[in-house]
Every structure is written in structure tokens, then in C-alpha cells.
Amino acid sequence: MTARSDNIRPVSTLGLLLTYTCPISCAHCLVDAGPRRKEKMALGSVCGWIDDAAAYRGGAIKSIELTGGEPFYDLQNLALVSDHAQQAGLSVSVETNAGWAGTLEQAILTLTRLPAIGFISLSTGVHHQQFIPIGHINNAIIAAELLGRRYHVTIVTDCEQDDRFIAIRKHLEKIIAPSRIRSVVTYPAGRAKKPESGIGIRASMEPSGKPCINPFKPVILPDGRVMACSGPVHRYRKSCPLCLGNLRKEPLATVLDRTAKSRLMHLIWTWGPHRMASLLASYDHEERLPGEYVSGSPCDICNKLLSDRYLASRLKALLDDPATILLQPES
């Protein structure tokens, strides 16, 4: 298969980063969320973008994922946004640290106020638990089950061999099916990039072969930028390939049509970020590749390669060239 393949799956889920505000300031946070951050989406803007998403290509977008910061920080706004999305014919999911689930009664009451939210992505981990005990996750799980909401739990960890990560996973496996548990490895970006963060990552000479954890899910930021994912790309320059466009300057449909044709996104979302490194290496750019990567983190590959001006430009040139062989055999 060459870089000219047009067998590219269209976007079906759109993320909306509602706010950078969060009641906690975790050391690993990729977007530097915290109580001092005040940036958020204006209600009129977010509702307009939801309407545009629902109208895109006759219903190609099926779902909206609300993220932050902490979307539950402003329950009234979350209810308005999620209700609007549901009324537009979209299913609604939300990412949350479950700080609102201090008791089971509180968790049930909170979710009852948000009837449009059908799926809840709960986040926990060692850094989360400095602020929010695992009991909050337990309460959120029980409330979700009682109210018929689907859910999964993501454990964020510096290393999947860490005893603390293993203990959290074993705890969760006692109360929910292992299929409902995911893990994400931290990498140095956002607050985790600061020396004082205390993040204890493990390095590897080879990039992780894991798939992209957010395939086919661009995210709109409060300022109107559309990014390829909800990682630290909000800090990237406009020329970074992960910056897909800006809704203050062009319609959502234009941005999504361009994204669906992007061979870089096709490469990342179909085969995984590690394909970028193997492609560059196979076309004699190996000497410019990073000397090490974060073990187990596909996101670290995108972060390192696409924030590098030279490597990003070489990738673009390769993918624009019809002679480039996109799919390389595994070694």
C-alpha cells in the first residue's frame, strides 16, 4: 500500500474539551488543568459546534465525548451541553476523575441530574489518588450500574510494572470485569514535563508498538482549535500536523473532510504512532530520531516526532510522495 491510498475511515466521534478547570492538580496532567485555570467553552459556541457535528455528512458523527479539565466542575453547564447533544441525535460520553462521587448517594444524585450522559470514562491512578480516593471510583461505578449507564475505568500510571499500579488494577478487578479496565502510561508533557512533577517514567530504545489510544477522535478546544487528540497538543504551534484547523476561521465540515483525507492521521490511527518512526527510519532519517521513548506509551511517539520541526516536515514530504511505501513489514 502506498501513501496514495484513500481507504480512510471518516471521523465518527468528536471530543469537546469543555474546560481547563479542575478541582485537583495532578502531577501527570497533560493539559495542566487545575483550579486556577479558567478557560472554558462558551455555551453558544459549544452548542453550535454540536449542531455542526450532528449535521456533518448526513450523520457520520455518532457521538460526542466531553472532557477537560473536569467536566463535572460545572454541573449546570454539563447538563445543558449533554442535553443539547442528545437532542441533536448524538450519544454522549464524559471523562471524569469522579471527584463528585464522595458518597454513593452523592454519586447517584449527580448522575441522575445528567440523564443524557450514556457513557462514563472514569480516570484514576497514583497521582489522582493523592486528591481523590479510590472509593470515589467505587461509588461512581455502583451509581452507573444502578442507573444503567455504561462505563470503563482508565488507570493512568508512570509504569505498568509499578506495584502501585498493579494494586489499583487488582482492586478494580475485584469489582468489575477486566474488560472494563484500561491503562495509559504517562509521558513528559504538560505538567508532567516539569522537573518537580516527580513523574517516574521508564525509557526504552524502541518506540511502543501499542495502537493509538484515541483513534478517529479529534478534539475541539475552547479557543476553537481542532486537535487530533486530547493530549498536550494544545501547546503545539499551528504548523504541527496534529493541529487540524480552527473553527473560528473555517467550518467544522472543512476541517473534518481534510482530516479524513490526511495520510498522516491514517498512518497513526490505523497502524499506530510507531509506524511514523519506522517510516522515517526506512527512508534514511534514523539518525534524527529520538534516542529513547517512554516505555509503553504510544502518545510519547507523537509528542516527540511531531513537535520536532524537521521530523514533522520529513514525514509530510514522505506522505505527499506517491512513491512512498506506507506499510512496512514488521522486523
Sequence and secondary structure as in RCSB ss.txt:
>XXXX:A:sequence
MTARSDNIRPVSTLGLLLTYTCPISCAHCLVDAGPRRKEKMALGSVCGWIDDAAAYRGGAIKSIELTGGEPFYDL
QNLALVSDHAQQAGLSVSVETNAGWAGTLEQAILTLTRLPAIGFISLSTGVHHQQFIPIGHINNAIIAAELLGRR
YHVTIVTDCEQDDRFIAIRKHLEKIIAPSRIRSVVTYPAGRAKKPESGIGIRASMEPSGKPCINPFKPVILPDGR
VMACSGPVHRYRKSCPLCLGNLRKEPLATVLDRTAKSRLMHLIWTWGPHRMASLLASYDHEERLPGEYVSGSPCD
ICNKLLSDRYLASRLKALLDDPATILLQPES
>XXXX:A:secstr
 BTT        EEEEEEESB S   TT TT  BTT   B  HHHHHHHHHHHHHGGGTT  EEEEEES GGGSH
HHHHHHHHHHHHTT EEEEEE  TT SSHHHHHHHHHT TTEEEEEEEEETTGGGTS HHHHHHHHHHHHHTT E
EEEEEEES TT HHHHHHHHHHHTTS GGGEEEEE  SSGGGGSGGG     EESS      SSTT  EE TTSE
EESSSSGGGGS TTSTTEEEETTTS HHHHHHHHHT HHHHHHHHH THHHHHHHHHTT GGGS S EETT HHH
HHHHHHTSHHHHHHHHHHHH TT B      
